[in-house]
Structure formats: structure tokens, C-alpha cells
Amino acid sequence: MRLSKTKKMRAMVRSFCLVILVCFCTTLFGQANTDSLQQKRLKPLIITSSIVYTGALVGLNELWYSDFERESFHFFNDHTEWKQMDKAGHFYAAFHISKGGYRVLQWAGQENDKAILWGTLLSAIVLTPIEIFDGFSSAYGASYSDLIANSAGGAFFYLQQKHWGDIKIHPKFSFRRSQYPAVRPELLGKSFQEELLKDYNAQTYWLSVDLSKIIHSNFPKWLNLAVGYGVTNMVAARDSQSTEMGYTPQRQYYLALDFDFNEYKTKSKFINTLLYLVNMIHLPAPTLELSDKLKFHPAY
């Protein structure tokens, strides 16, 4: 069996780091508005990004893959693992990398259509090499489903920004600690930091719908409606493995209120950056959960 669980943990670590880095830089520089291409910004951006990108690929190859033998390129089928929660993570990361890239290019003065296109392609440029490296490694293997999820996340940004000229449905993430790391700490995490990335039982991925923009009413701009997806009773990657250990994996679906900060800008770059990052997270709110039965959470 391939080291899929290790691969997923590594992929999530890289994705979250990239999301935070891109969004921080994007919001930090997002104060300037330009109508024409500014070479004094675009050229340094391209040069700096190319250097960082090349260095990251070299470092990734040395840190993660140098200990394993190289093989001919091959795929590893992991689409049935973790009830596709890791795919939701890939979708989430690709969307926010695309959005971050778009805003950076806007700051650099790139025209809107090109900024949308190249911002979207940035998620593929960042995430696809990971699958290529995996495909040539004896320990892993490239994943069709990872590539599909990455593409879907980028496309979800592109279609909204291209068609609406705005983002009206926002992918978000939330986390609450579960009991399952105590069962398998080596797989699901031995600390809060590890659980945040490895315990899929504790994660929920959301699509937050901006009703004020979709239905064009006086609905409060700060209040959205979100649908969420999660799992529980997963103590192994595959359902059969969890069942053998006495756990019955279940999917969980949610309907919740959500808070939206996209419309709020201040004169402070720090506060704007903070609002940008917070808006990637689904904050606790009244929620209906549908799993084995219907449940209400005052603040999930």
C-alpha cells in the first residue's frame, strides 16, 4: 500500500501555507488601484515570484522526495479515501490561491481579464508539480482525483469572477477538535497543530453564499448562508478499515448562517489583511446538521 496518509498530510500542510502566504501578500498590497499595466510593479513581481517558485520546487524535491527511489511516472488511486474530505481541501486551496493570484496581478496593474486568467492558472502552476513529483516517487503516486479537485477549485474562482465580476460563493473552512485522535494519534494527530491538518473528523468545508449579491435585496451584507460537508467516525483512510476497528464512517451535511467581511475595508492594511484571512474561515454560528439524524447547534 502506498503512503497515502502521509501524502495527504503533506499536501494539506503545503496548501495551507501557500494559501496564507498568498492571501497575506495580496491583501497587504491590495490598497493600490491601477487602470493600466505598471511595469515597475509587474516586472519585479514576475522576477521575484519566479525565483521563489523555483526555490520552492527545489526545496520540495530535496525535503520530501530525496529519500525515495524514482520510478517511471505512475498514478495511485486514492479517490475513495477519507470520504473525499482531502479533495475538498484541494478545492479550497486551489480556489484561494487563484483568488490571491488575481488580486496580486490587479495590484501590479494587469488588465482584469488577464489577471483572472493568470490568477486561475497560478493554482495549477503551484499545485500540479506536487502531483508530478508524487508520480515519479516510489513512495507515492500521482492522483487523478487530486488534479480534478485542484482544477475544480481554480475553475470555481474563474467562472464566478469572469461571469459575475465578483465572488458570490466563498469556500470556507472550520475546525473543532474530535475524540478520534486519541484512538489513533499517529494517524490523526498528537497535538492541536497536527489534528488541524490530519484529523478529517474535525474539519468542515463550506460554501458560503452571499445572498445580498445573488438575490439583490436588502439582505444584510455581513450575513451569508452556508452549506457544509464533513465526516465522522473515520479512524482510517478507507471505510472498510474503520469498520474493522469498530467505527462506522458517516458523512455529515450542514446548513448554517455565516459572517461575511468582504464588503468591509479600512485604512489599515493590517486590519484589511486580518479581515481577508478571517473571511476564509467559517466562524461559529447557528447550524443545522444532518448525519444519522437532524441536529441543531446554537454555535457550530
C-alpha positions as CSV (number, residue, x, y, z in Angstrom):
1,M,0.0,0.0,0.0
2,R,1.3,3.5,-0.9
3,L,1.9,6.0,1.8
4,S,-1.3,7.9,1.0
5,K,-2.0,9.1,4.5
6,T,1.5,10.8,4.7
7,K,0.9,12.3,1.3
8,K,-2.4,13.8,2.3
9,M,-0.9,15.4,5.4
10,R,2.0,16.8,3.4
11,A,-0.4,18.1,0.8
12,M,-2.6,19.9,3.3
13,V,0.5,21.4,5.0
14,R,1.7,22.8,1.8
15,S,-1.7,24.0,0.6
16,F,-2.5,25.9,3.8
17,C,1.0,27.5,3.9
18,L,0.6,28.6,0.3
19,V,-3.0,30.0,0.9
20,I,-1.9,32.0,4.0
21,L,1.2,33.4,2.2
22,V,-0.6,34.4,-1.0
23,C,-3.6,35.9,0.8
24,F,-1.4,37.9,3.2
25,C,0.7,39.3,0.4
26,T,-2.4,40.0,-1.7
27,T,-4.2,42.0,1.0
28,L,-1.1,43.8,2.1
29,F,-0.6,45.2,-1.3
30,G,-4.2,45.4,-2.3
31,Q,-4.6,49.1,-1.3
32,A,-3.4,50.5,-4.6
33,N,-5.8,50.6,-7.6
34,T,-4.4,51.0,-11.1
35,D,-6.0,51.2,-14.5
36,S,-3.0,50.4,-16.7
37,L,-0.2,48.0,-16.6
38,Q,2.6,49.3,-14.3
39,Q,5.9,47.8,-15.3
40,K,7.6,49.0,-12.2
41,R,5.3,46.5,-10.3
42,L,4.8,43.7,-12.7
43,K,8.4,43.0,-13.7
44,P,9.7,42.8,-10.1
45,L,6.6,40.6,-9.2
46,I,7.4,38.2,-12.0
47,I,11.1,38.0,-11.2
48,T,10.6,37.6,-7.5
49,S,7.8,35.0,-8.0
50,S,9.9,33.0,-10.4
51,I,12.8,32.9,-8.0
52,V,10.6,31.9,-5.1
53,Y,8.8,29.3,-7.2
54,T,12.0,27.7,-8.4
55,G,13.5,27.6,-5.0
56,A,10.3,26.1,-3.5
57,L,10.3,23.3,-6.1
58,V,14.0,22.5,-5.5
59,G,13.5,22.5,-1.7
60,L,10.3,20.4,-2.0
61,N,12.2,17.8,-4.1
62,E,15.1,17.7,-1.6
63,L,12.9,17.7,1.6
64,W,10.2,15.3,0.6
65,Y,11.3,13.1,-2.2
66,S,15.1,12.6,-2.0
67,D,14.7,9.7,0.5
68,F,12.7,7.6,-2.0
69,E,13.7,5.9,-5.2
70,R,12.5,7.4,-8.5
71,E,10.2,5.3,-10.7
72,S,8.5,5.8,-14.1
73,F,5.6,8.1,-13.8
74,H,2.5,6.4,-12.3
75,F,-0.8,7.1,-10.6
76,F,-2.2,6.0,-7.3
77,N,-6.0,5.8,-6.9
78,D,-7.0,7.4,-3.6
79,H,-10.4,8.8,-4.6
80,T,-12.2,6.5,-2.1
81,E,-10.2,7.6,0.9
82,W,-11.4,9.8,3.8
83,K,-14.8,10.1,2.0
84,Q,-13.2,12.8,-0.3
85,M,-12.5,15.2,2.5
86,D,-9.0,15.7,1.3
87,K,-10.4,16.6,-2.1
88,A,-12.4,19.3,-0.5
89,G,-9.1,20.6,0.9
90,H,-7.5,20.6,-2.6
91,F,-10.6,22.5,-3.9
92,Y,-10.4,25.0,-1.1
93,A,-6.6,25.6,-1.6
94,A,-6.8,26.0,-5.4
95,F,-9.7,28.5,-5.1
96,H,-7.9,30.7,-2.7
97,I,-4.5,30.5,-4.5
98,S,-6.3,31.6,-7.7
99,K,-8.1,34.4,-5.9
100,G,-4.9,35.5,-4.3
101,G,-3.0,35.5,-7.6
102,Y,-5.8,37.5,-9.2
103,R,-5.5,40.2,-6.6
104,V,-1.7,40.4,-6.8
105,L,-1.9,40.8,-10.6
106,Q,-4.5,43.5,-10.2
107,W,-2.2,45.3,-7.8
108,A,0.5,45.0,-10.4
109,G,-1.7,46.8,-12.9
110,Q,-2.6,43.8,-15.1
111,E,-5.8,44.2,-17.0
112,N,-8.8,42.4,-15.5
113,D,-9.3,39.6,-17.9
114,K,-5.6,38.6,-17.9
115,A,-5.5,38.9,-14.1
116,I,-8.4,36.5,-13.9
117,L,-6.9,34.0,-16.3
118,W,-3.3,34.0,-14.9
119,G,-4.6,34.1,-11.3
120,T,-6.6,31.0,-12.1
121,L,-3.6,29.3,-13.7
122,L,-1.5,30.1,-10.7
123,S,-3.2,27.4,-8.7
124,A,-2.3,24.8,-11.4
125,I,1.3,26.1,-11.6
126,V,1.6,25.8,-7.8
127,L,-0.2,22.5,-7.2
128,T,0.5,20.4,-10.3
129,P,4.2,19.9,-9.6
130,I,3.3,18.3,-6.3
131,E,1.4,15.6,-8.3
132,I,4.3,15.3,-10.8
133,F,6.8,14.7,-8.0
134,D,4.5,12.2,-6.4
135,G,4.1,10.4,-9.7
136,F,7.8,9.8,-10.1
137,S,8.3,8.7,-6.4
138,S,8.3,5.1,-5.4
139,A,6.5,6.0,-2.1
140,Y,3.6,7.8,-3.5
141,G,1.9,8.2,-6.9
142,A,0.1,11.0,-8.7
143,S,-3.7,11.2,-8.1
144,Y,-6.3,11.8,-10.8
145,S,-8.7,13.0,-8.2
146,D,-6.3,15.5,-6.7
147,L,-5.8,17.0,-10.1
148,I,-9.5,17.2,-10.7
149,A,-10.1,18.8,-7.3
150,N,-7.3,21.3,-8.0
151,S,-8.8,22.2,-11.4
152,A,-12.3,22.5,-9.9
153,G,-11.2,24.9,-7.3
154,G,-9.5,27.1,-9.9
155,A,-12.5,26.9,-12.2
156,F,-14.9,27.8,-9.4
157,F,-13.0,31.1,-8.9
158,Y,-12.6,31.7,-12.7
159,L,-16.3,31.2,-13.6
160,Q,-17.5,33.5,-10.8
161,Q,-15.0,36.3,-11.4
162,K,-15.4,36.1,-15.2
163,H,-19.2,35.8,-15.3
164,W,-20.2,37.9,-12.2
165,G,-17.2,40.2,-11.9
166,D,-17.2,39.2,-8.2
167,I,-17.1,36.3,-5.8
168,K,-20.6,35.5,-4.5
169,I,-20.0,32.0,-3.2
170,H,-17.0,31.7,-0.9
171,P,-15.2,28.4,0.0
172,K,-14.5,28.4,3.7
173,F,-13.0,26.1,6.4
174,S,-13.8,25.4,10.0
175,F,-12.3,23.1,12.7
176,R,-13.4,21.7,16.0
177,R,-11.5,19.0,17.9
178,S,-12.8,15.5,17.8
179,Q,-12.3,12.4,20.0
180,Y,-10.7,10.3,17.4
181,P,-7.0,11.3,17.6
182,A,-7.0,9.6,21.0
183,V,-7.8,6.4,19.1
184,R,-5.0,6.7,16.5
185,P,-2.8,9.7,17.4
186,E,0.0,8.6,14.9
187,L,-2.5,9.0,12.1
188,L,-4.9,11.7,13.3
189,G,-2.5,13.9,15.3
190,K,-0.8,14.0,18.6
191,S,-1.2,17.8,19.1
192,F,-3.6,20.6,18.2
193,Q,-1.4,21.6,15.3
194,E,-1.3,18.0,13.9
195,E,-5.0,17.5,14.4
196,L,-5.8,20.7,12.5
197,L,-4.2,19.1,9.4
198,K,-4.6,15.4,9.9
199,D,-8.0,14.8,11.6
200,Y,-10.6,14.9,8.9
201,N,-13.3,14.2,11.5
202,A,-12.6,17.7,12.9
203,Q,-12.7,19.6,9.6
204,T,-15.7,21.0,7.8
205,Y,-15.6,22.6,4.3
206,W,-18.2,25.2,3.4
207,L,-19.6,27.1,0.5
208,S,-20.8,30.5,1.9
209,V,-23.4,32.1,-0.3
210,D,-23.6,35.9,-0.4
211,L,-27.4,36.3,-0.6
212,S,-27.2,40.2,-0.8
213,K,-25.4,39.8,-4.1
214,I,-27.3,36.9,-5.5
215,I,-30.9,38.0,-4.8
216,H,-30.1,41.7,-5.0
217,S,-32.2,42.6,-1.9
218,N,-31.8,44.5,1.3
219,F,-30.4,41.3,2.9
220,P,-27.6,42.3,5.3
221,K,-24.2,42.3,3.5
222,W,-22.5,40.8,6.5
223,L,-24.8,37.8,6.7
224,N,-24.4,34.8,4.4
225,L,-26.0,31.3,4.2
226,A,-23.5,28.4,4.1
227,V,-23.7,24.7,3.3
228,G,-21.0,22.5,4.8
229,Y,-19.6,19.0,4.4
230,G,-17.8,16.8,6.9
231,V,-17.2,13.3,8.1
232,T,-17.2,11.4,11.4
233,N,-16.0,8.0,12.7
234,M,-13.1,7.9,10.3
235,V,-10.1,6.4,12.1
236,A,-8.6,5.1,8.9
237,A,-8.4,6.2,5.3
238,R,-10.9,3.7,3.9
239,D,-14.3,2.9,5.3
240,S,-13.6,-0.9,5.5
241,Q,-10.5,-0.2,7.7
242,S,-12.5,2.0,10.1
243,T,-15.3,-0.6,10.2
244,E,-12.9,-3.4,11.1
245,M,-11.8,-1.2,14.1
246,G,-15.5,-0.9,15.2
247,Y,-16.3,2.5,13.8
248,T,-19.0,3.3,11.2
249,P,-17.9,6.2,9.0
250,Q,-20.6,8.8,8.2
251,R,-20.9,11.8,6.0
252,Q,-22.2,15.0,7.6
253,Y,-24.0,17.9,5.9
254,Y,-24.7,21.3,7.4
255,L,-26.8,24.4,6.8
256,A,-25.7,27.5,8.7
257,L,-25.6,31.2,9.0
258,D,-22.2,32.7,8.1
259,F,-20.5,36.0,8.6
260,D,-19.0,37.9,5.6
261,F,-16.4,40.6,5.8
262,N,-15.7,41.1,2.1
263,E,-17.5,44.4,1.9
264,Y,-15.6,46.0,4.7
265,K,-12.4,47.9,4.1
266,T,-10.5,50.2,6.4
267,K,-7.5,52.5,6.1
268,S,-5.4,49.9,8.0
269,K,-3.5,47.3,5.8
270,F,-3.2,45.1,8.9
271,I,-6.9,45.1,9.6
272,N,-7.7,44.5,6.0
273,T,-5.3,41.6,5.9
274,L,-6.9,40.2,9.1
275,L,-10.4,40.5,7.7
276,Y,-9.3,38.8,4.5
277,L,-7.9,35.8,6.4
278,V,-10.8,35.6,8.8
279,N,-13.2,35.5,5.8
280,M,-11.6,32.3,4.7
281,I,-12.9,30.7,7.9
282,H,-16.5,29.8,8.8
283,L,-17.0,31.3,12.3
284,P,-19.2,29.7,14.9
285,A,-22.9,30.3,14.0
286,P,-26.3,28.6,14.4
287,T,-26.3,25.4,12.3
288,L,-28.4,22.5,11.3
289,E,-26.6,19.2,11.0
290,L,-27.8,16.2,9.0
291,S,-25.9,13.0,9.6
292,D,-27.7,10.0,11.3
293,K,-30.4,12.4,12.4
294,L,-31.2,16.1,12.3
295,K,-29.4,18.2,15.0
296,F,-29.3,21.9,15.9
297,H,-26.1,23.6,17.1
298,P,-26.5,27.1,18.6
299,A,-22.9,27.9,17.5
300,Y,-21.2,25.2,15.4
